C-alpha cells in the first residue's frame, strides 16, 4: 500500500492500536487523522479531549509522525484528505454508537477501502452470540462466554510512523485543559501503573467505599481510548476485570441496539412524571437527601462520580422521583468525563428497569445505601459543606433535627 489514513476516534493512543499498527506495517506512508466534528457532542469533555489529542500528537511526533487535525464533517474531511493525497485506504477502530455506525456506513459507501479494527473493547462487540440471538441480553451468561473468549494479541506501539512531508498538520484549539483530571495516554499509563501497584489488590473489598474512593478513575481514559481495555484486562483481578466485562457487555448491546440512547431497550409501560423543579433540584444537588446531593455535586465539581453514587443518584431520579431516565442520561452525558453512549445509557436503562436488569423493579433506598457505604458521612461532608458540622447520627437524615434543616432543604420524597 502506498498511503493509508488512520482515522482516530475513541482510540487516542499508540500502544495496542491495531489499526495504527497494521497501517505502519503495510503502508509506505501513514496519515494519522482526527476530525473535530461539531456534530459529535463533547459536553464538558472538550478540554480533556484536547489534552488527549495534544498528547497523541507528541507521541506520534516522537516516532517521526504527526497527528493531522481537521475541522468539519468527519467523512467529508477524511475524503478531502484522501483525494489530496491519493490515498486509497482508511483504517479505523470499529465503534458501536448510532452515530459511529452511521459514520462507518458512510465511509464504506465512498470510493475507498475502509478497514475496521478492534480496540475499543476487550472482546469485539459482535463476536459473542448466544444460541438463537444476535447479542447477549443478560450479563451473567455473557460474563461466562466473555471469560472463555480467545483474546487477540496486544499490538506494540510502532517504532516509527512514516507520515508524508509538506502536509499541513492543522491546529488544535485552546490551551491546556482546566479540568481537574488531565487527559492523554501518557498520564493514563502513569495512573494505570500506579493504581495497579497500589490499589488493585484491595479493589474487591474497598471499591464501594464512597469516602475512601478506591476506584481506579481510569474510566475517562478508557472512554477516549487513551488506554487499551484489552491491555488493562491483562493486569486486573477478577473483581476489576468484571467491571471491564460490564463495559464490553453494554457495548455489545449498543452495537445490536444503537437506539439505546433514546428508546427503551425493554419497554415496560413506564409513566414518567413531568416535574421540572424536582429534576432541576436533582441536577444541582439540592434534593434534601444528602447522599444524593453529594453525588450530584461531585459530578458538577469534578466531571466524575463514584460508581456507587451513580447507582444511588440514578435510582433516586427514576424510582423515587419517577422522572424519565433520558433526562438523567442527558445530564450525566453532558458532565461526565467518561460519558459515552453505551455505558451511560446502558447503565441508566438498567437502573430504570427498561434495560438489561433481570429484576426491573429493583430499587435502591438512598438512606440505607448511605449508611452502608458512607457510614461516617465523610463523603457527604466532603461534597455538601453545609452539613460539615452535622453529627454523624444525623448526617444522612438531617431533617430529623430541626436545627440541621435550617441550612439544608427538606427532602423531595
HELIX and SHEET records of a PDB file:
HELIX    1   1 UNK A   18  UNK A   26  1                                   9    
HELIX    2   2 UNK A   43  UNK A   45  5                                   3    
HELIX    3   3 UNK A   46  UNK A   61  1                                  16    
HELIX    4   4 UNK A   74  UNK A   85  1                                  12    
HELIX    5   5 UNK A   98  UNK A  108  1                                  11    
HELIX    6   6 UNK A  139  UNK A  148  1                                  10    
HELIX    7   7 UNK A  185  UNK A  198  1                                  14    
HELIX    8   8 UNK A  200  UNK A  202  5                                   3    
HELIX    9   9 UNK A  203  UNK A  206  1                                   4    
HELIX   10  10 UNK A  219  UNK A  223  1                                   5    
HELIX   11  11 UNK A  229  UNK A  233  1                                   5    
HELIX   12  12 UNK A  238  UNK A  256  1                                  19    
HELIX   13  13 UNK A  258  UNK A  261  5                                   4    
HELIX   14  14 UNK A  276  UNK A  283  1                                   8    
HELIX   15  15 UNK A  290  UNK A  302  1                                  13    
HELIX   16  16 UNK A  307  UNK A  315  1                                   9    
HELIX   17  17 UNK A  316  UNK A  320  3                                   5    
HELIX   18  18 UNK A  325  UNK A  335  1                                  11    
HELIX   19  19 UNK A  341  UNK A  352  1                                  12    
HELIX   20  20 UNK A  366  UNK A  373  1                                   8    
HELIX   21  21 UNK A  378  UNK A  383  1                                   6    
HELIX   22  22 UNK A  385  UNK A  387  5                                   3    
HELIX   23  23 UNK A  392  UNK A  394  5                                   3    
HELIX   24  24 UNK A  398  UNK A  400  5                                   3    
HELIX   25  25 UNK A  402  UNK A  405  1                                   4    
SHEET    1   A 5 UNK A  67  UNK A  71  0                                        
SHEET    2   A 5 UNK A  29  UNK A  36  1                                        
SHEET    3   A 5 UNK A   3  UNK A   7  1                                        
SHEET    4   A 5 UNK A  89  UNK A  93  1                                        
SHEET    5   A 5 UNK A 113  UNK A 117  1                                        
END                                                                             
